[in-house]
Amino acid sequence: VLRRHAWLALCVLYGQEATDAIPKVTVPRFQWAQSREFIFLSVKVKDLDTNKVGATTSTPGDLRFEAANAAGEAFVLELPLREDIVSSSLHVEVATKPDKKGTSVLLKARKRYAHRWDRLVVDPKRFAAIMERDWTREDRTLGSEGEDEVPYIEEYSKVMTALSSVNLASIVAKSKVVIANVRYPWCPICRREDETFAKAAKLAKQRGRKEALWKGVVFGVIDAREERLLARSLNAACDQNCGYKVFMPSDDEPAEISAHLREAALLEDLHRFLVPAVQVIATMADLEPIQSNSTTCYAGFASAASPRYAIFKRAASQLRGELVFAASFGDEHAVQLWPMQNSSPYTYEGIWADNGAELIKWIRSRAMPLVQVWAPDLFAAYLRLNLPVAMVWINTDDRNTTIALAARSVLQILAPRFLGRIAFIEKQTHGHFAWAELREYALNAPEVYPAFGIASNISSNSVKFGFEVTGDIAPSVQQFWSDSDRALNFLEGFCNDVLAGSWPEAHPTGIPQTNWTIGMAKRITWRTYTDLKHPKQPLLLEMYNKHRAENGWRIHTTVQLAKVLAVHAPGIAVGMYDFQDNFLPPGDFPFERHSMETQWYFIKQEQDPVKFVWKGEGDPSVKAIVRFLKTQAELQSLDVSKVLAEHKEQMEVTDKTRVKSQQEEELARWKEEASVAGAQHRGHKPEL
């Protein structure tokens, strides 16, 4: 509006007709649709200039579409979205052929959180005349998902306060403590924690009537969808790690506490914010009972007005509950951290000019045990630590406890060498329950304990690095850990290489095939990916997902094809790559991780893979694959019909064996069921 008024003023000033000077801007009609993960917008423009089409986001919740037609007329659509999208995912696709209404432009963007939106824009009435649903692209399976949103703050308004960007600062200023539940109303995880939060609010209000300590404690709720700017400023996220923000008048930034299953546990966690962050002591004798009961950080300052004491208090406020902070005034004393049951402290020698950032990092890394047995409730603490985490997996079912003790001894020596740079934990597992986790470190092929790896941080999406004990390191994993000097030497080098960024990232891999010869299907894994990227001989490759329908039978089809081709095309290797069990580098092959599509390629030495384009339904036939091979490998003498006849013969033999085996299993199961039924009919307890 201001721009238009300025333009009009200039037009009047120069005596021009305003209507001629202002370029015409049209708001186009559009359709929208959604799937669980994506938003789709379709805009049609008559006589579109395909060189003048674009879409941008000023924020993750504000979408702008711009285009122009051949006559220079501008088309602009600005949409305040109901929820956030991933700005980097915004994709614009222009149709190759226009229709009677114009050229269609499709906008596609990934939702920040995968769920059904109740509407596209904040205020649908503003766009009612130009907005329609695109039911051809709509995912009808979403149904009424998310429509069961129930009022929350309204139900508990007597014990909770609705917080917003307008009132938050004033409420914090006049309260002792404000604990905020930043929630997404459609999220089932948020709703699961809502009841506990409400019960804790009721209990805190009751305590506030009787105990002075709990007076001025406010339980508040922030609707993360309606208050998106505030939620973004608080780094709110909808994930499995639910927690709450704690605001205090004296603190610049809110602290965080984890959600709890019981209201009493939540109030116990909140209690640490109701007492002073720093305990002031008169003499060093007052420090001894504190040190004996908890990890303690102590420092002496000239006075309470010391700038360094202000930084020390800031660190204490951010680390509330993780350890105890104590200070004395008069004589200055360096910051010392006394881990519980340690005879000597750590002394801080770092900088103070960064408002306490380095001090906080120093304290946090030394307040944790050097090596700690993992438990799920430690997740938040290690997430705050924000350090690489080295893990040793120990199988507690192993009767040979000597190796486990040796591994623990090695870690106790190794951990102090990386204090403040890597955190160390022990993960105890029973049987093969750690297989899925070890797979992320490429330590499951084979799965051997004790195993050792490093994650860039404790989160699930961290970068993983695995240390594999190969034959050139030690004859076996047991012998590796038994030789402590050898283990320390190799593991220290591994840790340094990870920190330096020179150790390769680990990726899931299957167990490599060791006995392959021509006539066998070559099972390529991520560990043997070189056989795929740089094959020693021409390779006919099947890329597949092991969860596809009839996977076992399809694998057998390929195995038999490899056997037949060994006779008719002996220079060709037949390979298989399961991209579900093995990492597939982005860009090498056009697959989504969970795709059930099977694709075939032909790869020559030092040449790009050639994809077999199959236009039929389902997987390509063996006949089509063999013809594809004949063309790409230039095997003019290859008799396709003969190959198919021999392959069919091999499959029929196997098919008869499989059918017979299924019939025998079915008969045995029927006999067992009949025996059980007969025994029950006679009143006897069946013996199985």
N, C-alpha and C positions, 0 to 999 in steps of 0.2 A: 504494500500500500504506500509506504514512504517513497519507494522507488518510482511508483506511478505518479505520485504528487510532484516529485522532483522533475520528472519528465514533462509533466504538464506545464510546470513553471517555466522550464526552458523553452517549450513550444510557444507559450504566450510571449516570452521575452523576445524571441526571434520572429514573431508574427506568423508562425506556422500553424497549420491545422493539426491539432493533437491527434485526431483520429487517423490521419495519414501517417503520422510519425511513429505511433506505437505499433510495434510488430504484433501480429495476431497470434495469440496463444490459446490452444484448445485443450481442454481436459478430456482425454479419450475415454470411451467406454472400455470396460475390461471384465473378464471372468476370472474366478479363482477356484482352486481346488486344493486338497491336501491329502497326503498320506501320513502315516505316523511320524515319518522322519522329514518330509519335505513340504514346502509350500510352492504352488504353481500359480502363475499369473499369465493370462493370455490377453494381449492388447492388439487390436487391429487398426492399421493406419492405411488410408487410401493413398495410392501413388507414393508409397514409402521410398524415401531416399535411404538405401541400405548402408550408406556411408555415414549416416547421421542417426545412429541408434545407440543408446547406452542406458545403463542403470547403475546407481551408486547408493551408498548408505552413509549418511552423516553420523549416525549412531546405529548400533545393532537393531534398534527398533524403529528407524525412520528410513523408508525406502523411497527413492526418487527415480522415475523413468522419464527419459527424454528422447524425442525423435523429431524428425522433420520430413515433410513430403517434398515432392519435386518442385512445388511452387514456393517453397521456403516457409510454409506455415509450420509453426512449432507446436508440438504436442508434449505436454508436461503433466505427469501424474505424481503427486506427493502423498504417500500413505504413512500415517502414524500407525504402525503395526500393533496389534494386541499384545504380542510377545516378541522376544528377541529372536533374530536369526543369526547364523554364522556369516558374517560379512564376506569373508574370503571365499565362501561357497557359492556366492551369487553368480549365476550363469545366464547369459543371454543367447537365445537361438532364434535366428530369422528364417522363416519358411522360404523354401526355394521357389515356390510358385504362389502367386496371389490368387484369391478368389474374388467373387463379385463385391464383397464387402471390404476388400483390401488385403494387405500383406499381414500375416499373423506373426507376432513377436512373442516368444515364450520366455518367461523369466522363471528360473528355478533356484530355490535357496534352501539350504538345510536348516531345520529348526535347531535352536540351541538345545532344547530338551525335546526328546521324541515323545510326543503325546498328542492327543486330539485338541486342537484349539476350538474354543466355543464360538469365536468369530475372528475375522481377518484383521479388522481395524479397531481402534479404540472406540470410535463413534460411528457405527454403521449408517446412522441417519444422514450424515454428511454426504455419503456416497450412494445413497439408495437409488438415485436416478440413473447411475452409470455402472453400478456393480451387479453382477450376476454370478451364480454358482456354475462351475463347469463340471457337470455330473459325469462327463465322459472320462475325465481324469481323476475324479474323486475316488478315494479308497472306501468302498462301501462297508468293508469289514470293521471299520472303526466304530460303527454303530453309535451308541449313546455314551461312549467312553468319556469320562470326565464330567458328565452332567449331574453326578451325585454330589457336587460340591455343597457342603452344608455350612451355614453360618457358624463362625467360631468365636470371634471377638464379641458378637452380639450375645451369645449364650453365656459368656463368662465376663460380662462387662463390669460386674461388681468387684471382681478381683484382678482384672487385667485392664490395661490401657492401650488403645489403638495409637501406635506411633507412626509419624510421618515426617517428611522433610520439613514440614512447617512447625511442628511442635516438639520435635526430638530434643533440640538444644535447650529449650526452656525447661522441659521436664527433667533433663539430666542435671541442670544447674540447681534445681530446688530439691533434688533427691539425694539420698545417701548412696544408693546403688540402683542402677536400672539394668535389668536382665531382659534382653529382647529375643523373642522367638521369630526369626526371619523365615517365613513359611511361604510355600507355593500352594495355593488352595486346591490344586488338582492332584497334588503329589500324595500317593498312598503312604510313603515313608514319613512325610511330614505329619499326616493325620495319625499315624501310629504313635508319634511322640507327643501329639497335642494333648492327649488325656493326662499323661504324666506331668506335663508342664502346667496344666490347669490345676491339678491336685496340689502341686507344689505351691502354686500361687495362693490357693485357699489356706494351706498350712502356714505359709509365711505371713499372711494377713492376721491369722489367729495369734501367731507368736508376737506380731507387732503390737497387739493390744496389751500383752503381758510383759514383754521383754524390750528394754530400751535398745538393745543391740539390733533388733529387727525393724525398728521404726524407720521409715523413710526408704524402705526397700520396695521398688516398683517392678512388677512383672508386666512387660509390654509385648505387643504383637506388631510386626511389620509385614504387611502383605507385599511380598516380593514382586508380584505381577502388577499391582496398582502403583507401587512405589518403586518403579524400576531404577530411577536415577539414584535413589538412596541405597537400594539393594546393590547396585553396581559399585557404589563408593565403599560399601562394606565387604566387597568381594564375595557376596552371597552366591552359593552354588547349590544346585539340587543334585546330591549324590548320596552315597551310602554313609558318609561321615557327617551325620547330623550333629549340630551343636548350636550354642547360643552366644550372642554378643553381650558383653558386660561393660556398661558405661559408668564412669565415675567422674564427678566434677573436677577432680584434681588431675585426671589423666587426659592426655591429648588424643590417644587412640583407644578404641575399645579392646578389651581382652576377650579371649574365647574360652569357653568350657564345653565339654562334651555332653551330649544328651545321655540320660540315664533311664533305666527301666523302672526304677522306683523313685518316688518323689522325695523320700528321706535321703537317698543318695545324692540327688540333685541339690537339696538344701545344704547338705554337708559340704559339697563342692563349692557352693556359693558362699559358705561361711567365711572362707579365707579372704573374701573381699570386704568383709565387715570389720576386720581388725587391721591395725596399721601394717603397712607393707614392710617396715623396718622396725625391729625391736631395738630401742636405745638402752645401752648398758652403761653402768658407771665404772666398773672395773673388769679386768680380764677374768677375774674369778667368776663373774656372772656369766661368762661365755661357756664355761665347762659343762654345766648341765644341759645347755642347748646343744652343744656338739655331741654329747653322748646319746642323744635321742634322734638326731636328724642331721642330714647334710646341711652344712652351714657356710654362709658367705659373710665374712667380717671385714670391716675397714674402719680406720680411725680418721677423723677430720678435725680441722681447727675449730670449726663451729658449724651450726646448722645452716648458716648462710653461705657455706663454701660452695662454689660452682660444681665441684666434683661430687659433693654430697647430693646435689640435685640430680646429677646423672646416675648416681648410685641408687637413689630412690626410684628413678624412672625404670632402671633395670629390675629393681625389686617388684615394682608394680606389674611389669610384664611377665615376671616369672613367679608370680604368686602361686603357692601350693606346690611348686616343684622342689623348693628347698626353703630354708629359713635365712633371712637377712638380719644381720645385727650391726650396729654402729656405735662408736663412742666419740665424744667430743673433747677437745683439748689438744692431745698429741696426735699428729698425723701418723697413720699406719697403712701400709700397702694393702690392697685388696687380697685377701686370702680365702681360698675355698677349701673347706675341710670335709671330704667325703666321710660319711658315717663309717666308723670302725677303721679308719685310716689313721696311722700314727703321724703322718706328715702331710702338710697342706700343699696346694698349688698356689703360686704367687703370680698375680697379674702384672705383666710388664708391657702391656700394649698401650695404645693411644687413647686419649680422652676427647679428642677434637671432633669426633663424629657423632656426638650426642648419645653415646653409649652403645652404638651398634656392635662394635667389636667386643666390648665388655660383655654384652648379653650373649653373643655367640660363644665367647670364651667360657663363661659360666655354665651355659647350657650343655656344652660338650663334655665338661668335666664333672658335672653333677650326676651324669649317668654312670652306672657301673661300666668298667672297662669291657667286660663280656657279660651279657645278661641272657638268661633263658627266656625265650620269646613267649609272650602271652598276648591275646588279642587286645586287652585293655592298654597295652603299651603303644598301640598304633599312633594315637594322637601325639604322644610325647616324642616319638621318633620323627613324626611328620614335622613337628615344630623345630626339631633339631636341624633338619634340612642338610644332612650330610649323606655321602655315600654310605651304604650299609653292607658290611661283609657278613655273610651267613655261613655257618657250618651246619649241615644236616646230619643228625646222628640217629640211627635206627635203634631204638631202645629195646626192640625185640631180639637184637643180636646177643647171643649168650656170651660172645667173646667181648667182654667189657674192657679188655686191655687196650684195644684200638681206640675206643671212645675216650678213655682216660688220656691216651697219648695225644689225641686231637685237641682235647681241652687244654692240655699243658702247652701245646704249641701256640694256641690262641692267647693264652695268658702272657706269653712272652711277646707275641706279635702285636697285640693291641696297643700297648704303651708306645710303640714306635710310631704309631699313626694317630696318636691322641690329638683330637681337634680337627682331624682330616677325614677319618673313617670311623664309623661306629661298628661295633662287633656284637653279634647276637648268635645264640645257639638255638637251633630249631630241632626239637625232638619229634620224631615221627615213629609210627607203628606200622610195621609191614611195608606196604607200598603206597601209603596215603600221600606221600610227597611227590608222587610221579608227575602230576600235572604241573606243580611248581617247578620241579627240576627241568621239565620240558622247556620252560621259558629260558633256562640257562644252558640249553643243549647238553644237559648232564643226565638225560634219561636213556641214552643209547650207548652202552647199557647203563642201568640204574645201579650205582655202587655207593656204599656208605663207608666212612664219612665223605660227604660231598662238600665242595667249597665254591662259592660264587659271590659276586658283588653286584648290588643294584645302585643306580645313581641316586636313588632316595627310596623311602619305604613305600611310596604309592604304587598302585597296581600298574600304572602306565609308565613306570620308570624304565630306563635303559639297563639291560642285563648283560653281565659278563660272567662266563663260566670258566673255571679252572679244571681242565681235564687231565687226569694222571695217565699219560701215554707211556708206551713201552720205553721210550728214550729218557723218561724221567725216573721211573721205577718199575720193577717187574710187576707190581700189583699195588692197589690202593693201600692195602694193609701194611706192606713194606714201606710205602712212602711215609705214612704217618708214624710208623715205628722209629724211623730215622729222623729224629727231631731236627738235627742240624740241616739235613737235606730239605726237609719240609719247610723250615724257616727261610732258607735261602730262596727256594722257588716261590713261596707265597709272598715274601717281601718284594721280590721282583714283579710278581703279578700285580700286587697292590700299587706299586709305583707306576707301572705301565698303564693301569686303569686311570690313575690320577693324571698322568701325562697325556692321556687320550690316544695312546699308541696301541692299546689292546683292542682287537676287533670285537664288535658287539655280538652277543650271542643271539641265536635265533632257533626256533623249534626245528628239530630234525628227527627223522626216523633212523632206525638202525641200518647202517650201511651193509650192502650185500658184498660178501667176500669171495664167493665161489663162482662168479659169473663166467660163462663161456658162450660162444656163438651157439644158438639154438635155445638159449634161455632168454626170458624177458629180463632186461636189465632194470632192476629197481633202484632208481636214482633218488638220493636223499639230498637235503641241504648240505650235509657234510661232504657229499660227492658231487656237488653242483657243477664242478668243473667238467665232469663227463657230459653235461648238457650244454654248457656254454662253449666248450672247446672239445668236441668229440673227436676221438682218434680215427673214427670211421663214420660214414654216413649213418644218420640216426633217424629212424621212424619213431616219433615220440607221442605217447598218449598222456595228456594232462587231465587229471580227474580229481573228484572229491570222494573220499571213501564212504561218505554218507549217501551217495546216490543210490537209487533203487537197484536191487540185485547186483550190488557191487562185486560180490564173490564170483558170480557167474560171468560178469563182464571181464574181470581180471583173468579168469580162466580162458575166456575167448582170446584175449591178447597173448596169453602164455602159449596157447596152441598155435596161434598165428606165427609167433617167433620160431616155434619148432619147425613149422612147414617152410617158412622163408629161409631158414638155415640151409635148406637143400636147394631151393630155387633161386635165392639171392644171397649167397654166402658172404658177400661183402657188406651187407646191411645189418646193423644192430637194431633191435626193437626195444625201446625204453618206455618206462612208466614213471610218472611223477605225481604223487599224491600231494596236492597243494593245501590240503587240510592239515596233514600231519607235518608238513615241511614248509619252511618259510619260502615265500615267493617274492623276490625283489620287485618293488613297484616299477612298472614300465617295461619289464622283460616280457610279460605276457598279459593280455587284457582280461584279467580275472578279478572278480570280487571274492573275498575270502570264503564266503558261505555259498558261492554259486554251485549249483548241481550240474552245470553244463560240462560235457566232456568234449575236449578239443584234440585234434591231431595236427602234428607238425612234422615237416621234414627238415632236417638240419645237416648241412654239409660243413666240412671243416672250414672254420674262419669265415662263415657266411651267416647272414641273418636267417632266423627260422622262417620257413614258408608255411603259412597256415592253410589247412584244408578247409575250404568254404563249402559247407554242407547245406543245401537248400531244402532238404527234406525234413520231415518231422522226427523228433527224437534223435538218438545217436546215429551216426553214419553206419551204413552196412559194411560188412567185411569186404564185399565186392568193390564198393566205392573207395575204401581205404587202399586196397591193393592196386586199383587203377591209378589212384593219386600217387602212390609210391612209384609205379612204373613210369609215369610221366616225369616226376621230379628227379628220380634217380637215373633217368634215361636208359632204362632196362628194356630195350626193344625186344630182346629174346624171352622176356618173362611171360610165361603162359598163365594168364589170369585164371582161365577156366580150370586148369590143372591144380593151381594153388587152392582155389575154392573147393574143388572136389576133395582134395586131401584134408583140408581144414574141416570140411563137413564130416568126413569120416572120423576124424579125431574127436570132434564134438559129439557125435552120435555115440561113440563108445563111452565117453565120459557121461553123457546124458543118461544112458541106460544104467550105468553104475550109480549115478545120483538118484534116479527114480527108484531103483531097487533098495538103496540105502534108506530113502524116505519111507518106503513101504514097510521095511523091517522095523524102523523106529515107530511108525504109526501102529503096527501090529503089537509091538512090545508094550506101548503105552495103553492100547486097548485092553490087552490081557491084564495089565496091572490094575486098571480101573475096574475091570470085571471082577478081579479077585477081591478088591477092596469092597465092592458093592455086595458080593456074595457073602463075605465075612460079616459085614454089617447086618445083612438080612438074617443070618443065622445067630446073631447076637454075640459074635466073637469080636474081640479087638483085633483089627488087621495088623499084621506084622509087615512093615515096610522096610 
